[in-house]
Amino acid sequence: MSSASKLAHSAVAAILAVATAQHAAAAEDKSVEKCYGIAKAGQNDCGTARHSCAGKAARDNAPDEWKYVPKGTCEKLGGKTSSSGGADTGKAPKYQAY
């Protein structure tokens, strides 16, 4: 493996480690909550029944996509604090993402 290849692999590993640490910290933070139905396309915080990664939302305000928001602000933003189908319920929503 060349030096450039090792450097690239190390950089990717570092980025993934930082992203994972930030997600874990937010999940344990009691001042935030998951808010479903407010994420814009490509700006969700985690996976659903349709995909496994953050940033993969296919459309705006999908009911199973969520973002972390400060506790108590979800309803003000027009979202819900529980999913209507998707990652937390084990069943996919009834709309076509594509």
Kinemage of the C-alpha trace (Angstrom):
@kinemage 1
@onewidth
@group {chain A} dominant
@subgroup {mainchain}
@vectorlist {calphas} color= white
{ca met a 1} P 0.000 0.000 0.000
{ca ser a 2} L 1.467 3.369 -0.986
{ca ser a 3} L 1.921 6.312 1.372
{ca ala a 4} L -0.808 8.281 -0.371
{ca ser a 5} L -3.213 5.388 -0.033
{ca lys a 6} L -2.429 5.007 3.681
{ca leu a 7} L -2.930 8.727 4.184
{ca ala a 8} L -6.292 8.643 2.403
{ca his a 9} L -7.458 5.656 4.464
{ca ser a 10} L -6.402 7.398 7.687
{ca ala a 11} L -8.260 10.570 6.731
{ca val a 12} L -11.466 8.666 5.981
{ca ala a 13} L -11.179 6.742 9.257
{ca ala a 14} L -10.720 9.997 11.194
{ca ile a 15} L -13.770 11.594 9.578
{ca leu a 16} L -15.915 8.550 10.360
{ca ala a 17} L -14.697 8.489 13.969
{ca val a 18} L -15.582 12.156 14.504
{ca ala a 19} L -19.035 11.735 12.929
{ca thr a 20} L -19.756 8.672 15.065
{ca ala a 21} L -18.640 10.444 18.241
{ca gln a 22} L -20.846 13.456 17.491
{ca his a 23} L -23.862 11.218 16.832
{ca ala a 24} L -23.302 9.273 20.061
{ca ala a 25} L -22.963 12.479 22.072
{ca ala a 26} L -26.211 13.876 20.645
{ca ala a 27} L -28.044 10.604 21.318
{ca glu a 28} L -27.105 10.763 25.011
{ca asp a 29} L -27.759 14.500 25.335
{ca lys a 30} L -31.019 14.965 27.274
{ca ser a 31} L -31.434 18.552 26.029
{ca val a 32} L -32.239 17.359 22.483
{ca glu a 33} L -34.920 15.118 20.989
{ca lys a 34} L -35.595 13.416 17.664
{ca cys a 35} L -38.019 15.421 15.561
{ca tyr a 36} L -39.649 13.537 12.666
{ca gly a 37} L -40.951 15.129 9.479
{ca ile a 38} L -38.806 18.293 9.446
{ca ala a 39} L -35.597 17.134 7.745
{ca lys a 40} L -34.888 18.575 4.323
{ca ala a 41} L -33.608 16.316 1.538
{ca gly a 42} L -30.058 15.258 2.330
{ca gln a 43} L -30.105 16.785 5.834
{ca asn a 44} L -31.434 13.998 8.082
{ca asp a 45} L -29.453 12.950 11.167
{ca cys a 46} L -29.622 9.159 10.879
{ca gly a 47} L -30.936 6.147 8.981
{ca thr a 48} L -34.472 4.850 8.438
{ca ala a 49} L -36.045 1.671 7.059
{ca arg a 50} L -35.116 2.923 3.555
{ca his a 51} L -31.438 3.752 4.171
{ca ser a 52} L -28.815 3.500 6.882
{ca cys a 53} L -26.986 6.812 6.767
{ca ala a 54} L -27.348 10.419 7.768
{ca gly a 55} L -27.724 12.811 4.864
{ca lys a 56} L -29.598 10.324 2.656
{ca ala a 57} L -33.140 11.739 2.896
{ca ala a 58} L -34.620 11.652 -0.594
{ca arg a 59} L -37.245 14.356 -0.109
{ca asp a 60} L -38.141 17.228 2.201
{ca asn a 61} L -40.238 16.598 5.322
{ca ala a 62} L -40.530 12.802 4.912
{ca pro a 63} L -42.434 11.462 7.944
{ca asp a 64} L -39.781 8.850 8.844
{ca glu a 65} L -36.746 11.170 8.525
{ca trp a 66} L -35.603 13.012 11.655
{ca lys a 67} L -33.198 15.576 13.028
{ca tyr a 68} L -32.061 16.330 16.557
{ca val a 69} L -33.600 19.587 17.827
{ca pro a 70} L -33.571 21.303 21.232
{ca lys a 71} L -36.097 19.660 23.568
{ca gly a 72} L -39.527 21.307 23.360
{ca thr a 73} L -39.091 22.842 19.890
{ca cys a 74} L -40.202 19.974 17.653
{ca glu a 75} L -43.921 20.761 17.592
{ca lys a 76} L -43.167 24.455 17.009
{ca leu a 77} L -41.258 23.427 13.882
{ca gly a 78} L -44.210 21.375 12.630
{ca gly a 79} L -42.707 17.972 13.435
{ca lys a 80} L -43.553 15.026 15.678
{ca thr a 81} L -41.498 13.432 18.437
{ca ser a 82} L -42.521 9.916 17.379
{ca ser a 83} L -42.201 8.275 13.983
{ca ser a 84} L -45.210 7.422 11.828
{ca gly a 85} L -43.275 4.540 10.265
{ca gly a 86} L -39.649 3.869 9.543
{ca ala a 87} L -36.503 3.226 11.544
{ca asp a 88} L -38.055 3.142 15.007
{ca thr a 89} L -41.145 1.107 14.118
{ca gly a 90} L -39.565 -1.499 11.852
{ca lys a 91} L -41.914 -0.762 8.955
{ca ala a 92} L -41.356 1.507 5.997
{ca pro a 93} L -43.717 4.399 5.209
{ca lys a 94} L -46.207 4.040 2.365
{ca tyr a 95} L -44.693 6.606 -0.025
{ca gln a 96} L -42.163 6.010 -2.789
{ca ala a 97} L -38.862 7.750 -2.061
{ca tyr a 98} L -37.721 7.760 -5.688
